[in-house]
């Protein structure tokens, strides 16, 4: 019964956190829609799409695999951590090799420079996956929700402040980057997981076949 209560509270905290984050992001989006030019807003939409697109291919079952283990396996988690870095790092490299030149050729040097900074996002998101999974496995959804909300709020303040200073589309990218760094640093410090330097083939196959 106690587990059910904890799980129910976790769901509630996740819902509150998600609602808060979506509200803040929507408000920022509306503000930027009025503050940016048509060309900048179009580039903004492309950047947002890139941020979301880069996160789709990074989990590959890692999250569910780690949470559903009967006991926390540090060797499996360490393998998952380095595997996540390899995959996310590969996505970052693909953005650098293909996204930046395409953005420059079809749009502008501004778009290419935006994509250059956006290439950091997959790597940052990949770094937090295993640590966040450990916190979720320990039912620390309240902590995760608070951390994500604080990061979104702080990143939003940076975004709006830079927009007022006429940073254009850079206001969103820098704000989101600050959000990612704040969230990553707090999650790292809050999780008791510390990855060891190992990448076991058996665990890689297990994750791949999940």
C-alpha positions in Angstrom: 0.0 0.0 0.0 2.8 2.4 0.8 4.4 1.8 -2.6 1.0 2.7 -4.2 0.8 5.9 -2.2 4.3 6.9 -3.2 3.6 6.1 -6.8 0.4 8.1 -6.7 2.2 11.1 -5.2 4.9 10.7 -7.9 2.3 10.9 -10.7 0.8 14.0 -9.1 4.1 15.7 -8.9 5.0 14.8 -12.4 1.6 16.3 -13.6 2.1 19.5 -11.7 5.7 19.9 -12.9 4.8 19.2 -16.5 1.8 21.6 -16.4 4.1 24.4 -14.9 6.8 23.8 -17.5 4.4 23.8 -20.4 2.8 27.0 -19.1 6.1 28.8 -18.8 7.3 27.6 -22.2 4.0 28.6 -23.9 4.2 32.1 -22.3 7.8 32.5 -23.5 6.8 31.3 -27.0 3.9 33.9 -27.2 6.3 36.6 -26.0 8.9 35.8 -28.6 6.3 35.6 -31.3 5.6 39.3 -30.6 9.2 40.3 -30.0 10.9 38.7 -33.0 10.7 39.5 -36.7 9.0 37.1 -39.1 12.4 35.7 -40.3 13.7 35.3 -36.7 10.4 33.6 -35.7 10.7 31.1 -38.5 14.3 30.3 -37.5 13.1 30.0 -33.9 10.6 27.4 -35.0 13.3 25.4 -36.7 15.5 25.6 -33.6 12.7 24.4 -31.4 12.1 21.5 -33.8 15.8 20.6 -33.7 15.8 20.6 -29.9 12.8 18.3 -29.7 14.1 16.1 -32.6 17.5 15.6 -31.0 15.9 14.1 -27.9 13.8 11.5 -29.7 16.6 9.2 -30.6 18.6 9.2 -27.4 16.6 7.0 -25.0 16.5 3.8 -27.1 15.0 1.9 -24.1 17.5 3.1 -21.6 15.1 4.8 -19.3 12.6 1.8 -19.1 15.4 -0.7 -18.9 17.0 0.9 -15.8 13.8 1.6 -13.9 12.4 -1.9 -14.3 15.4 -3.7 -12.9 14.6 -5.5 -9.7 17.9 -4.3 -8.2 20.0 -1.3 -9.3 22.9 -2.7 -11.3 25.7 -0.2 -11.3 27.6 -2.0 -14.0 24.5 -1.9 -16.3 23.9 1.7 -15.4 27.5 2.7 -16.1 27.3 0.9 -19.5 24.1 2.7 -20.2 25.6 6.0 -19.2 28.6 5.7 -21.6 26.3 4.3 -24.3 24.0 7.3 -24.0 27.0 9.6 -24.3 28.2 7.8 -27.4 24.7 8.0 -29.1 24.1 11.6 -28.1 27.6 12.5 -29.0 27.0 10.9 -32.4 23.8 13.0 -32.9 25.8 16.1 -32.0 28.4 15.3 -34.5 25.8 14.7 -37.2 24.3 18.1 -36.5 27.7 19.6 -36.9 28.6 17.8 -40.1 25.3 18.1 -41.8 22.9 20.4 -40.0 25.3 23.4 -39.9 26.3 23.3 -43.6 22.7 22.8 -44.7 21.5 25.6 -42.5 24.2 27.9 -43.9 23.5 26.9 -47.6 19.7 27.1 -47.4 19.1 29.8 -44.9 21.9 32.0 -43.5 25.1 32.3 -41.5 22.9 33.1 -38.5 21.0 29.8 -38.9 24.4 27.9 -39.2 25.7 29.5 -36.0 22.4 28.7 -34.2 22.8 25.0 -35.2 26.4 25.1 -34.1 25.3 25.9 -30.6 22.3 23.6 -30.8 24.7 20.7 -31.4 25.5 20.8 -27.7 21.9 19.9 -26.7 21.9 16.2 -27.6 25.1 15.6 -25.6 23.7 17.5 -22.6 20.5 15.6 -22.7 22.3 12.3 -23.0 24.4 13.1 -19.9 21.4 13.3 -17.6 19.5 10.2 -18.7 20.9 7.6 -16.3 21.1 9.9 -13.3 17.4 11.0 -13.9 16.4 7.3 -14.2 18.0 6.6 -10.9 16.1 9.4 -9.2 12.8 8.1 -10.8 13.6 4.6 -9.7 14.0 5.9 -6.1 10.6 7.6 -6.5 12.1 11.1 -6.3 9.6 12.6 -8.7 9.0 15.6 -6.4 12.7 16.4 -6.6 12.8 15.9 -10.4 9.7 18.1 -10.9 11.1 20.9 -8.7 14.5 20.7 -10.5 13.0 20.8 -13.9 10.6 23.7 -12.9 13.4 25.7 -11.4 15.5 25.2 -14.6 12.7 26.1 -16.9 11.8 29.2 -14.8 15.5 30.3 -14.7 16.0 29.6 -18.4 12.8 31.6 -19.1 14.0 34.6 -17.2 17.3 34.5 -19.3 15.3 34.1 -22.5 13.0 37.1 -21.8 15.8 39.3 -20.5 17.9 38.7 -23.7 14.9 39.2 -25.9 14.4 42.6 -24.3 18.0 43.3 -25.1 17.4 42.5 -28.8 19.3 39.2 -28.9 16.7 37.8 -31.3 16.6 34.1 -31.7 19.8 33.8 -29.6 17.7 34.6 -26.5 15.8 31.3 -26.8 18.9 29.2 -27.6 21.0 30.7 -24.8 18.0 30.5 -22.4 17.5 26.8 -23.2 21.2 26.1 -22.9 21.2 27.7 -19.4 18.1 25.6 -18.6 19.9 22.4 -19.6 23.0 23.2 -17.7 21.1 24.1 -14.5 19.0 21.0 -14.7 22.0 18.8 -15.4 24.1 20.2 -12.6 21.4 19.7 -10.0 20.4 16.2 -11.2 24.1 15.2 -11.1 24.5 16.5 -7.5 21.2 15.0 -6.3 21.7 11.5 -7.7 23.8 9.0 -5.8 24.8 7.2 -9.0 28.4 7.6 -10.0 29.4 5.9 -13.3 32.4 3.7 -13.5 34.6 3.4 -16.6 33.1 0.3 -18.1 31.2 -0.6 -21.3 30.3 -4.3 -21.0 29.3 -6.0 -24.3 26.7 -8.2 -22.6 24.9 -5.1 -21.2 25.1 -3.3 -24.5 23.4 -6.2 -26.2 20.8 -6.3 -23.5 20.0 -2.7 -23.9 20.0 -3.0 -27.7 17.5 -5.9 -27.6 15.2 -4.2 -25.1 
